[in-house]
Amino acid sequence: MASRDITDLLHDWAGGDSRARDELMAVVYDDLKRRAAVHLRGEAADVSLNPTALVHEAYLRLVDQRRPGWQNRSHFFAIASQMMRRILVDRARARRTAKRSGRWARVTLDEGAQADGPAAVDVLDLDAALTRLATVDPRKCRLAELRFFTGLSISEAAQALGVSEATAERDWQAARAWLFKELTSR
């Protein structure tokens, strides 16, 4: 389905059409599941959350919004990325505070390292680093969030942020370097 059709469904949903919401979710479900699977590859092996469960939890949070003001497909996926981040961080916090837990959730920081084995990072440390990055440069933080938690391409993230692809690519390089420094200096 074309982005224009998705945008039309988003606008209809924002106007209160629950059929449009259901139709939209049927259209984007596989894409959300694929993005969730990419992200969860970096998680610890014993994590009970699978891509289907992550998408379903995100869906429940998305449909619970009072007045969604969807602008377009990229905006929808940007909001979905925030939902996935919150879900993963909430679950990591719950595991960390569990009586016998002590296990850490892992996410991949460097997509190029996946071939050699993922460079795993504690999701809570990543969340804290992203929060610090937001105080320094909110746009770079949003870009990193879109890339890590939803798996948006540079082009899709640029569109969601309303910047050029070249700007998004520069921001992505800077954000990755900043996050790497933050996460390895601990």
N, C-alpha and C positions, 0 to 999 in steps of 0.2 A: 504494500500500500504506500502511496506517495506521501511525503511529508505534509503536503497541502491537505490531504484527506485526514491525516492524524490531527493536524491543527484544527480542522473543522470539527472533528469529534471532541477535541479538548474544549473548544469554545461552546459547543452544545452542552457538554458536561457542566461547564462553569455556569451556564444558563439554567441548570437544574434538570437536565435531561438524563435520567438514570440509565436509559437504554443506550445513550451515547457513551456513557462511562463503561458499561458492560462490553459494548462493541470495541471500544478503545482498548480495554484490557485484553481482549481476545487477540487484537492486532499486535500489541506491543509485548505480550507475555513472553514469547520466545526470545525476543531481543533482551528483555530484562533478565530472563533466566540465563542467557548466554553471558551477559555482563556479570551477573552474580557468580557464575561458575569461574570466570576468569579471575575475579577477585578472590574467591575462596580457595583457589589453588595454593595460595600462600599461607592459608590457615594451618594450624596444627592438625595432625592426622586424627586426633581423637575428638575433634570438634563435632558436635552433634548437628550443627546447622548445615544443611545442604542448600544448593542453589534454589530449589523449589521452595523450601521453607523460608529462605531469605526474601524471595520475591513475594511470597504470600504475606509475610509480616509487613513488608514495605507497602503492599497493596492495602492492607488494613489501615495503615497510617495515612495513606494517600486518600482513601475514600472517606476518612473521618474528618477531613478538612471542611470547615464551615463554608467558606466562600473561595473556592479555588479560582485564581486569576490567571489561568494558563495562557501564555502568550503564543507558544509554538511547541513543536516537538522537542527542541533542545532545552527549552525551559522545563518541560515536563521531566526529561531525563535528569536535569540538574536538581530538581526537587527530589526525584527518586534517589539520587546519589546522597543527598542529605539524610534521607530516611534510612538508607542502607548503612551509612556511617553511624548514625545514632543507634541502630539495632546492634551492629557489631561492637560498638563501644559499650553499650548497656550489657550485652552478653559477656564481654570480657571483664567488665567490672564485677558482674555477678559471679563469674568463675573465680576471680581473684579473691573475692571476699568469702567464698564458700568455705565451710569449716575445714575440709580436707583438700582443698584445691591446690593453689599455688602454681597452677599451670598457666602459661601465657598463650594468648592468641597471637598468631603470626600472620603478617601480611607481607607481600613482596614489595620492596622499595624500588628495585631496579628491574624493569621488564626485560632487559638484555641479559640479566643474570639467570633467568629461568632456565636457559639451556644448560648451564653449568650447575644448576641447583639454585633454588631461590635464596635471595638474601632476605631472611625473615626478620621482621621487626615487630615488637610488641605493639598491638593495636592501641593500647592505652598510651604508650609512649608516642606513637604516631599522632594520636588525637591531641595530646598535649603540645607536641611540636607544631601541629597545624594551628592550634589556638594561639600559640606564640607568633607564628607567621602571620596570622590574621591581624595582629596588632602592628606588625611591621608593614605588611603589604596585603590588604584584603583580597585583591584580585588574584595574586599568585596563590593565596590560600584556597580560593574558590576553584582555581584551575587544578591545583593538586587534588582537591577533594573530588572534582569531576573525573579526573584521570584514575585515581586510586579506587574510589568507592563505586563508580558506575562504569568505568572502563570506556568513557567517551574518547573518541579519537581527538587529535589536536583540532581538526576541522570542526567537529561537533562542539567541542568545548569553546572554541573561538566564537562560534555562532551563539552559544548559550550566554557567553559573556559580552557579546557585542563588540568584539575586537577582531582585528585581522589575524589571519593564520600566522603570519610572520611574528606579530606581537605575542600571540599565544605560544609559539615555539620558543621565543626568547624567554618569556615568563616561565615556561615549563622547565627549561634548562636551569634558570636561576632558582626556581623553587626546589627542584631536585637537589641541586648543590647545597642550598641552604638547609634543607631537611636532612641530607646526608651528614652535614657538619653537626647539626643539632643532635642527631640520633647516635652518632659515633663518638661524640665528646662526653657522653654520660658515663 
